[in-house]
């Protein structure tokens, strides 16, 4: 059974997760983000913690967030079973095929095989977070730069502006960077990073996620 301390952790993690997907431009109701602990406990009792949100832009995948609390962590087989189940219940087919983004939140870190699995093409739109990563929304901290994924159109304009033959010529940033993961960016995406500067107020840089 989940202890009271863990219920509070899930409450905080759910709030951060909702803010995270709202920052990714999914349609999230502010009232859902600001649910108090007592209401959250009722959600927990009814087994109604999961979230399903549409994207604000037409043609973008919807997202499903699964709070995996039946066990401390996930195995490869459990992940495969869960993604198929979520795909089916959301009307996206009985077998998961990447046309839905899925986030799993677990109590503990799963084994490396599970992380290797979500790096594969078949599961490229599946993400894993552990609760400890979501207790606080670090993106809201005043010292954290503003990260933003740029569109394919903006990518083309950027390469033309800087006269780059390929985006591979840009400086690199790891796909495991906390803010890159927060914004759901993957290898091959270009990230616009806006940092504050004492001299100019702010400066902007562009990095290729690898």
Buried (B, 14 or more C-beta within 10 A) or exposed (E): EEEEEBBBBBBBBBBBBBBBBBBBEBEBEEEBBEBEEEEBBEBBEEEEBBBBBEBEEEEEBBBBBBBBBEEEBBBBEBBBEBBBEBBEEBEBEEEBEBEBBBBBBBBEBBEEEBEEBBEEEBBEBBBBBBBEBBBEBBBEEEEBBEBBBBEEEBBEEBBEEEEEEEBEEBEEBEBEBEBBBBBBBBEEBBBBBEEEEEEEEEEEEBBBBB
